[in-house]
Amino acid sequence: MDRKTFIQLSAMGTGALFFSSFFGNLFAKTPPIGELPVTEHSIENVIIGTGYGGAVSALRLCEAGHKVTMLEMGLNWGKSGIPFSAMRNPNESAAWLRTRTIAPFMNIFSVPKFTGTLDRWDFPELKIWMGRGVGGGSLVNGGMAVTPKRNYFQEVLPQLDSELFYSKYFPLVKKELGVNVIDEDFLNKCSFYKFNRVGEEEAHKAGFKTIRVPNVYDFKYMEREYRNEVPRSALAGEVIYGNNHGKVTLDKNYLKKAEDTGKLNILDLHKVEHITHNADDSYTLEVTVINTDGIPLAKKKITAKKLILAAGTMGTLDLLLRSAAENRLKTDENLGKNWGNNGNFMTGRNFVKAFTGGTGVQHSTIPVGGVDNWEDANHPFFTEIAPLPMGMNVATTLYLMINRVKKPGHVTFDKVTGRLDMHWDKTNTAEMLKNAQYFVRKMNKVNGGTRSHMIFHNGFGADVCYHPLGGAVIGKATDSYGKLNGHNNLYVIDGSLIPGTIGVNPFLTITAIAEYCIENIIKKDFT
């Protein structure tokens, strides 16, 4: 079965194409005629972005008695009344202002053009996926809440006190985020996790060590959905377009607690275009208010006394580098440096137990297992045993590998094209490719199977990036707590503080660093 046949059969298994985008375009709204109305606002504390860094900052500032306004370019899904869609029947939540899905594979579906949860920025050697909406990346990730290995944390972030993080901040964020672990008895009997049992069994047979991976999905809820006692979410194919039930996203913990203080105001569908540094050390933001079709409705000029950038690694870098190039925002030579993809590299294997039941028809979308080969001096990596929820038994195992980033990239802004330039090519992923080749060859030699040509070109997805990190590294582009160099009231609190790699899924580390930064910022600058 070649790649073309695989996709055709998958399409048959997942149903007919959706034509809702056609009908949506028939009734598309026309852009406003003439100049958009502009209003001016003065706000004490502004946070751009509602992902992990922004949510932590908002809660701690509100608890300390400060009023906070958050600007989010995506939709407030919890208040919209619009349900999230599953991977095999995508709808409005599937893609950010596209008419076709943009998942890592199986993009055979048409969707209505809408401000959906999943966005992708394409560069010559890289595709970067990002979350859109109140809750940021927590809406679209697999929820894997993995604590980095302490020795690697110390290696990557020597300027931080690892003892403090492992005794205080990591335990704190695990509690706040609702991190839990699946029950082993349930895992062993749940038909939706056959793919994981097969993945672990074959890894052990090949001599690899596996680990159980914690998650923010409520596994007690999953047990109930398996018994059909509650609506299904992970077991209904929901994940990268949002989970309607079960998954505890930021809008259900950090942001909810912040809103409960009465001091938080979240403005969704507000896209920040530029930042200007004023003489009194305040910042003026040029903001476009859009509707769910992406059409501009109004302009705002918001002046903030204190500004926190938590727009995610790529969003923050775009704002800072764009504003530096076009508005002369002061930055230093470290901005844009030490960028990495967290060693993301995808691969897969076909004909996995093809004649003895394969990997199962039904897959839970929440991963619970991983292969830990990090201590191998020659081939250090961690890889998630990922689901492939296609509604049919394709006898394929999917892996998201996380490697060291031995050669970091960097990011610049091109004034001619008006967009970021990503300085990243095959030389940056060469060592990752070697690890993937080693892993797949060893697995296939012992267990049989072939590398997954049907999903990735030549069986390897070197251009896949879910975890962009770095570019505004703590202690280099910022001070020890995220204050941008050369500024008194401008802070960065998101994944761009981490220099390109952390060795595991990064959101737990991002959240812990955010707790550390905002605690110290409040003490130093909000007295």
C-alpha positions as CSV (number, residue, x, y, z in Angstrom):
1,M,0.0,0.0,0.0
2,D,1.6,3.3,-1.1
3,R,1.1,6.7,0.3
4,K,-1.7,7.7,-2.2
5,T,-3.6,4.5,-1.5
6,F,-3.2,5.0,2.2
7,I,-4.7,8.5,2.1
8,Q,-7.6,7.3,-0.2
9,L,-8.5,4.5,2.1
10,S,-8.2,6.7,5.1
11,A,-10.6,9.1,3.5
12,M,-13.1,6.3,3.0
13,G,-12.8,5.3,6.6
14,T,-13.3,8.9,7.9
15,G,-16.3,9.8,5.8
16,A,-16.9,12.2,2.9
17,L,-15.3,15.7,2.6
18,F,-17.0,18.6,4.3
19,F,-18.3,21.3,2.1
20,S,-19.3,23.8,4.8
21,S,-16.6,26.2,3.6
22,F,-18.4,26.6,0.3
23,F,-21.6,27.6,1.9
24,G,-19.8,29.8,4.4
25,N,-18.2,31.8,1.6
26,L,-21.6,32.4,0.0
27,F,-22.5,34.5,3.0
28,A,-19.1,36.0,3.9
29,K,-19.2,39.6,5.2
30,T,-17.6,42.3,3.1
31,P,-14.9,44.4,4.8
32,P,-16.0,47.8,6.3
33,I,-15.9,50.7,3.8
34,G,-13.6,53.6,4.6
35,E,-11.4,54.0,7.7
36,L,-11.9,51.8,10.7
37,P,-13.0,53.6,13.9
38,V,-10.1,54.2,16.3
39,T,-10.5,54.4,20.1
40,E,-7.8,55.2,22.6
41,H,-7.6,53.5,26.0
42,S,-5.2,53.8,29.0
43,I,-4.8,50.6,31.0
44,E,-2.5,49.9,34.0
45,N,-1.5,46.3,33.3
46,V,-1.8,44.5,30.0
47,I,-0.9,41.0,29.1
48,I,-0.7,39.9,25.5
49,G,-1.7,36.2,25.2
50,T,-3.7,33.9,27.3
51,G,-1.4,30.8,27.2
52,Y,0.6,29.3,30.1
53,G,2.8,32.4,30.8
54,G,-0.1,34.8,30.5
55,A,-2.5,32.8,32.6
56,V,0.0,32.4,35.4
57,S,0.9,36.1,35.3
58,A,-2.8,37.1,35.3
59,L,-3.7,35.0,38.3
60,R,-0.8,36.1,40.5
61,L,-1.2,39.8,39.7
62,C,-5.0,39.6,40.4
63,E,-4.3,37.8,43.7
64,A,-1.9,40.6,44.6
65,G,-4.7,43.1,44.1
66,H,-3.8,44.4,40.6
67,K,-6.4,44.8,37.8
68,V,-5.3,43.1,34.6
69,T,-6.5,43.2,31.0
70,M,-5.5,40.4,28.7
71,L,-5.5,40.7,24.9
72,E,-6.2,37.5,23.0
73,M,-6.2,37.3,19.2
74,G,-8.3,34.1,19.2
75,L,-11.8,33.4,20.3
76,N,-13.1,32.9,23.9
77,W,-14.4,29.4,23.2
78,G,-15.8,28.8,26.6
79,K,-18.1,31.8,26.2
80,S,-18.8,31.4,22.5
81,G,-21.1,28.4,22.8
82,I,-19.4,26.8,19.9
83,P,-18.3,23.2,20.5
84,F,-14.8,21.9,19.5
85,S,-14.7,19.4,16.7
86,A,-13.0,16.0,16.4
87,M,-10.2,15.2,14.0
88,R,-12.3,13.0,11.8
89,N,-15.2,15.5,11.4
90,P,-13.6,19.0,11.7
91,N,-15.6,22.1,11.6
92,E,-15.2,25.7,12.9
93,S,-12.6,25.0,15.6
94,A,-10.3,23.2,13.2
95,A,-8.2,25.9,11.6
96,W,-7.3,29.5,12.0
97,L,-8.8,31.4,9.0
98,R,-8.2,28.6,6.5
99,T,-10.6,26.7,4.3
100,R,-8.8,23.3,4.7
101,T,-7.5,21.6,7.8
102,I,-3.8,22.0,8.7
103,A,-3.1,19.0,10.9
104,P,0.3,17.3,10.6
105,F,-1.3,14.8,8.2
106,M,-4.7,13.8,6.7
107,N,-5.6,17.3,5.5
108,I,-8.4,16.1,3.2
109,F,-11.1,18.1,4.9
110,S,-12.6,21.4,3.9
111,V,-13.8,23.6,6.7
112,P,-15.5,27.0,7.0
113,K,-13.1,29.9,7.2
114,F,-13.2,30.8,10.9
115,T,-10.9,31.9,13.8
116,G,-10.3,28.3,14.8
117,T,-8.1,26.8,17.5
118,L,-5.1,25.6,15.4
119,D,-2.8,27.8,13.4
120,R,0.4,26.9,11.4
121,W,3.2,29.1,10.2
122,D,5.1,27.7,7.3
123,F,8.8,28.3,6.6
124,P,11.0,26.7,4.0
125,E,12.3,23.9,6.3
126,L,9.8,24.1,9.1
127,K,6.1,24.1,9.9
128,I,5.1,25.4,13.4
129,W,1.7,24.7,14.9
130,M,0.2,27.0,17.5
131,G,-3.0,27.3,19.5
132,R,-5.5,30.2,19.1
133,G,-8.1,31.1,21.6
134,V,-8.4,31.9,25.3
135,G,-6.2,29.3,26.8
136,G,-3.6,29.3,24.0
137,G,-1.6,26.2,23.5
138,S,-3.5,24.4,26.3
139,L,-6.5,24.1,23.9
140,V,-4.6,22.1,21.2
141,N,-1.8,20.1,22.8
142,G,-1.9,16.5,23.9
143,G,-1.8,17.5,27.6
144,M,1.5,15.6,28.4
145,A,2.7,17.2,31.6
146,V,6.3,15.9,31.7
147,T,8.9,17.2,34.2
148,P,12.3,17.6,32.6
149,K,15.2,15.6,33.8
150,R,16.9,17.7,36.4
151,N,20.4,17.4,35.0
152,Y,19.2,18.6,31.6
153,F,17.2,21.4,33.2
154,Q,20.5,22.5,34.9
155,E,22.4,22.2,31.7
156,V,19.9,24.2,29.6
157,L,19.1,26.8,32.3
158,P,22.1,27.1,34.6
159,Q,21.0,30.6,35.6
160,L,18.0,29.2,37.5
161,D,18.1,27.4,40.9
162,S,17.1,23.9,40.1
163,E,16.6,23.0,43.7
164,L,14.0,25.7,44.0
165,F,12.2,24.6,40.9
166,Y,12.1,20.9,41.8
167,S,11.0,21.5,45.4
168,K,8.6,24.4,44.8
169,Y,7.6,25.5,41.3
170,F,7.1,22.1,39.6
171,P,5.0,20.7,42.5
172,L,3.0,24.0,42.5
173,V,2.1,23.9,38.8
174,K,1.3,20.2,38.8
175,K,-1.3,21.0,41.4
176,E,-2.7,24.1,39.7
177,L,-2.9,22.4,36.3
178,G,-4.5,19.2,37.6
179,V,-1.8,16.8,36.5
180,N,-2.7,13.1,37.0
181,V,-1.7,9.7,35.8
182,I,-3.9,7.0,34.2
183,D,-4.8,4.0,36.3
184,E,-2.8,0.9,35.1
185,D,-5.7,-1.5,35.4
186,F,-7.9,0.8,33.3
187,L,-5.1,1.3,30.7
188,N,-4.6,-2.5,30.3
189,K,-8.3,-3.2,29.7
190,C,-9.2,-0.1,27.7
191,S,-9.6,-0.9,24.0
192,F,-8.8,2.6,23.0
193,Y,-5.2,2.1,24.3
194,K,-4.2,-0.9,22.3
195,F,-1.9,1.3,20.3
196,N,0.0,2.2,23.5
197,R,0.2,-1.4,24.7
198,V,1.5,-2.5,21.3
199,G,4.0,0.5,21.3
200,E,5.3,-0.3,24.7
201,E,5.5,-4.1,24.1
202,E,7.6,-3.6,20.9
203,A,9.8,-1.0,22.5
204,H,10.6,-3.4,25.4
205,K,11.3,-6.2,22.8
206,A,13.8,-3.8,21.1
207,G,15.5,-3.1,24.4
208,F,14.1,0.4,25.1
209,K,12.8,1.7,28.4
210,T,9.3,3.1,28.5
211,I,7.7,5.5,31.0
212,R,4.2,6.4,32.1
213,V,3.4,10.0,31.1
214,P,1.3,12.3,33.3
215,N,-1.4,14.4,31.7
216,V,-3.9,17.2,32.4
217,Y,-6.7,15.2,31.0
218,D,-8.9,14.0,33.8
219,F,-8.5,10.2,33.7
220,K,-11.3,9.6,36.1
221,Y,-13.5,11.3,33.6
222,M,-12.0,9.1,30.9
223,E,-13.0,6.0,32.8
224,R,-16.5,7.3,32.9
225,E,-16.6,8.1,29.2
226,Y,-15.3,4.6,28.5
227,R,-18.4,3.3,30.3
228,N,-20.6,5.7,28.4
229,E,-21.7,7.5,31.6
230,V,-20.6,11.0,30.3
231,P,-20.1,12.6,26.9
232,R,-17.0,11.4,25.2
233,S,-14.1,13.6,24.3
234,A,-10.7,11.9,24.1
235,L,-12.5,8.7,23.2
236,A,-14.4,10.6,20.5
237,G,-11.3,11.8,18.6
238,E,-11.0,15.3,20.1
239,V,-7.6,16.8,20.7
240,I,-5.8,19.3,18.4
241,Y,-9.0,21.1,17.6
242,G,-9.9,21.3,21.3
243,N,-11.5,19.0,23.9
244,N,-15.1,19.5,24.9
245,H,-14.8,17.4,28.1
246,G,-12.2,15.8,30.2
247,K,-9.2,18.0,29.5
248,V,-8.4,20.6,32.1
249,T,-7.3,23.6,30.0
250,L,-6.2,27.0,31.3
251,D,-9.6,28.5,31.0
252,K,-10.7,26.0,33.6
253,N,-7.9,26.6,36.2
254,Y,-5.5,29.5,36.1
255,L,-7.7,31.9,34.1
256,K,-10.9,30.9,35.9
257,K,-9.3,31.6,39.2
258,A,-8.1,34.9,38.0
259,E,-11.5,35.9,36.7
260,D,-13.1,34.8,40.0
261,T,-11.1,37.6,41.7
262,G,-13.1,40.2,39.7
263,K,-9.9,41.9,38.6
264,L,-9.4,40.3,35.2
265,N,-10.8,41.5,31.9
266,I,-10.1,39.2,28.8
267,L,-10.6,40.8,25.4
268,D,-10.8,38.2,22.7
269,L,-10.4,38.7,18.9
270,H,-7.9,41.5,19.7
271,K,-4.8,41.2,17.5
272,V,-1.8,43.4,18.5
273,E,0.1,44.7,15.5
274,H,2.8,46.9,17.0
275,I,4.4,48.1,20.2
276,T,5.7,51.7,20.7
277,H,7.8,52.6,23.7
278,N,6.8,56.0,25.1
279,A,9.1,58.5,26.9
280,D,7.4,57.9,30.2
281,D,8.2,54.1,30.0
282,S,4.7,53.2,29.1
283,Y,3.8,51.3,25.9
284,T,1.2,52.0,23.2
285,L,-0.2,49.0,21.4
286,E,-1.8,49.2,18.0
287,V,-4.6,46.7,18.1
288,T,-7.0,45.4,15.4
289,V,-10.4,44.0,16.6
290,I,-11.6,41.3,14.2
291,N,-14.7,39.1,13.8
292,T,-14.7,35.3,13.5
293,D,-14.2,35.7,9.7
294,G,-11.0,37.5,10.4
295,I,-12.4,40.8,9.1
296,P,-11.2,43.9,10.9
297,L,-14.0,45.7,12.7
298,A,-12.2,48.5,14.6
299,K,-8.8,49.8,15.7
300,K,-7.6,50.5,19.2
301,K,-4.7,52.4,20.7
302,I,-4.1,51.0,24.1
303,T,-1.5,52.6,26.4
304,A,-0.2,50.3,29.1
305,K,1.9,51.3,32.1
306,K,3.2,47.7,32.4
307,L,3.2,45.2,29.6
308,I,3.7,41.4,29.7
309,L,4.3,39.6,26.4
310,A,3.0,36.0,26.7
311,A,1.9,35.5,23.1
312,G,3.8,32.2,22.8
313,T,7.3,31.9,21.4
314,M,6.5,32.9,17.8
315,G,3.9,35.5,18.7
316,T,6.2,37.3,21.1
317,L,9.2,37.2,18.7
318,D,7.1,38.5,15.9
319,L,5.8,41.4,18.0
320,L,9.2,42.3,19.4
321,L,11.2,42.0,16.1
322,R,8.5,43.7,14.1
323,S,8.2,46.6,16.5
324,A,12.0,46.9,16.6
325,A,12.2,47.1,12.8
326,E,9.2,49.3,12.2
327,N,8.7,51.3,15.5
328,R,12.3,51.4,16.7
329,L,11.5,49.5,19.8
330,K,14.7,49.1,21.7
331,T,16.2,45.5,21.8
332,D,19.6,44.1,22.0
333,E,21.6,41.5,20.0
334,N,20.4,38.6,22.0
335,L,16.8,38.9,20.7
336,G,16.0,36.2,18.2
337,K,19.0,34.1,19.2
338,N,19.1,30.5,20.7
339,W,15.8,29.5,19.0
340,G,15.0,25.8,18.7
341,N,12.2,23.3,17.9
342,N,12.7,21.4,21.2
343,G,14.2,18.6,19.1
344,N,10.8,17.8,17.6
345,F,11.1,15.1,14.9
346,M,8.3,12.9,13.8
347,T,8.4,9.4,12.5
348,G,6.3,6.2,12.3
349,R,6.2,2.6,11.5
350,N,3.9,0.7,9.2
351,F,2.7,-3.0,9.3
352,V,2.9,-3.0,13.1
353,K,1.5,-6.4,14.1
354,A,-0.5,-6.2,10.8
355,F,-1.4,-9.9,10.9
356,T,-2.2,-10.1,14.7
357,G,-4.7,-7.2,15.1
358,G,-2.5,-4.2,14.4
359,T,-2.8,-1.2,16.7
360,G,-6.6,-1.2,17.0
361,V,-9.4,0.6,15.3
362,Q,-10.2,3.1,18.1
363,H,-7.5,5.3,19.6
364,S,-7.7,7.6,22.6
365,T,-6.3,11.0,21.5
366,I,-4.5,11.4,24.9
367,P,-1.0,9.9,25.0
368,V,0.1,8.1,28.1
369,G,3.3,6.4,27.2
370,G,6.8,7.3,26.1
371,V,10.2,5.8,25.2
372,D,12.9,7.2,27.4
373,N,16.3,6.8,25.8
374,W,17.7,10.0,27.1
375,E,20.7,8.5,28.9
376,D,22.0,6.8,25.8
377,A,25.3,8.8,25.1
378,N,25.1,8.1,21.4
379,H,21.3,8.5,20.8
380,P,19.7,10.5,23.5
381,F,16.0,11.1,22.9
382,F,12.5,10.9,24.4
383,T,9.6,9.9,22.2
384,E,5.9,10.0,22.7
385,I,3.9,6.9,21.6
386,A,1.3,8.9,19.8
387,P,-2.2,7.9,18.7
388,L,-3.4,7.9,15.1
389,P,-7.2,8.3,15.5
390,M,-8.3,7.6,11.9
391,G,-11.2,5.3,12.7
392,M,-9.6,2.3,11.0
393,N,-6.9,-0.2,11.8
394,V,-3.9,1.0,9.8
395,A,-1.4,-1.1,11.7
396,T,0.8,2.1,12.1
397,T,2.5,3.5,15.1
398,L,3.3,7.2,15.3
399,Y,6.1,8.7,17.3
400,L,6.8,12.3,18.3
401,M,10.5,12.4,19.2
402,I,12.2,15.1,21.4
403,N,15.9,15.4,21.0
404,R,18.7,17.7,22.1
405,V,19.1,20.8,19.9
406,K,22.9,20.7,19.2
407,K,22.7,23.5,16.6
408,P,20.3,26.2,17.6
409,G,18.7,28.5,15.0
410,H,17.8,32.1,15.1
411,V,14.9,34.4,14.0
412,T,15.0,37.8,12.3
413,F,12.4,40.1,10.8
414,D,12.3,41.0,7.1
415,K,10.9,44.5,6.5
416,V,10.4,43.8,2.8
417,T,8.2,40.7,3.2
418,G,6.8,42.0,6.6
419,R,7.3,38.6,8.2
420,L,9.7,36.6,10.3
421,D,12.6,34.8,8.7
422,M,13.5,31.4,10.3
423,H,17.2,30.6,10.0
424,W,16.8,26.8,10.3
425,D,17.7,24.1,7.8
426,K,18.6,20.4,7.6
427,T,21.9,20.9,9.4
428,N,19.9,21.9,12.5
429,T,18.0,18.5,12.5
430,A,20.9,16.3,11.3
431,E,21.5,14.7,14.7
432,M,17.7,14.3,15.2
433,L,17.5,12.4,11.9
434,K,20.2,10.0,13.1
435,N,18.3,9.3,16.3
436,A,15.1,8.7,14.4
437,Q,16.9,6.3,11.9
438,Y,18.4,4.4,14.8
439,F,15.1,4.1,16.7
440,V,13.1,2.9,13.7
441,R,15.7,0.5,12.4
442,K,16.1,-1.1,15.8
443,M,12.3,-1.3,16.3
444,N,11.8,-2.8,12.8
445,K,14.7,-5.3,13.1
446,V,13.2,-6.9,16.2
447,N,9.5,-6.4,15.6
448,G,9.1,-6.3,11.8
449,G,7.5,-3.4,9.9
450,T,8.8,-0.6,7.8
451,R,9.3,3.1,8.3
452,S,6.1,5.1,7.6
453,H,6.5,6.4,4.0
454,M,2.7,6.7,3.9
455,I,2.5,9.5,6.4
456,F,5.9,11.3,6.0
457,H,8.2,11.8,3.1
458,N,10.8,9.0,3.3
459,G,9.3,8.1,6.7
460,F,10.6,11.1,8.6
461,G,8.9,14.4,9.5
462,A,11.9,16.7,10.1
463,D,9.8,19.8,9.4
464,V,7.3,19.2,12.2
465,C,7.5,21.6,15.2
466,Y,4.9,21.7,18.0
467,H,7.3,23.1,20.7
468,P,9.0,26.3,19.4
469,L,11.3,27.7,22.2
470,G,13.8,30.5,22.7
471,G,14.6,33.8,21.0
472,A,14.1,35.9,24.2
473,V,16.2,33.7,26.5
474,I,16.0,34.5,30.2
475,G,19.3,36.0,31.5
476,K,20.3,36.9,27.9
477,A,17.6,38.9,26.1
478,T,16.0,39.6,29.5
479,D,17.1,39.9,33.1
480,S,16.8,37.0,35.5
481,Y,13.0,37.4,35.8
482,G,11.9,38.1,32.2
483,K,12.2,41.9,32.0
484,L,13.4,42.8,28.5
485,N,16.8,44.3,28.4
486,G,16.7,48.1,28.1
487,H,13.2,48.4,29.5
488,N,11.6,49.0,32.9
489,N,8.0,47.9,32.3
490,L,8.2,45.4,29.5
491,Y,8.4,41.7,30.3
492,V,8.5,38.4,28.5
493,I,6.9,35.3,30.1
494,D,6.4,32.4,27.8
495,G,8.3,29.7,25.9
496,S,10.7,32.2,24.3
497,L,12.6,32.4,27.6
498,I,13.8,28.8,27.2
499,P,16.8,28.4,25.0
500,G,15.5,26.1,22.3
501,T,15.2,22.8,24.1
502,I,14.1,21.3,27.4
503,G,14.0,17.5,26.5
504,V,10.4,16.9,27.1
505,N,7.0,18.4,26.3
506,P,7.6,21.9,27.5
507,F,4.4,23.4,28.9
508,L,5.0,22.3,32.5
509,T,8.4,24.0,32.4
510,I,7.0,27.1,30.8
511,T,4.4,27.3,33.6
512,A,7.0,26.8,36.3
513,I,9.2,29.5,34.9
514,A,6.2,31.8,34.7
515,E,5.4,31.3,38.4
516,Y,9.1,32.0,39.2
517,C,9.2,35.2,37.0
518,I,5.9,36.8,38.1
519,E,6.5,36.1,41.8
520,N,9.8,38.1,41.5
521,I,8.4,40.7,39.2
522,I,5.6,41.5,41.7
523,K,8.1,41.7,44.5
524,K,10.5,44.0,42.6
525,D,8.2,46.1,40.4
526,F,4.7,46.1,41.7
527,T,5.3,47.4,45.3
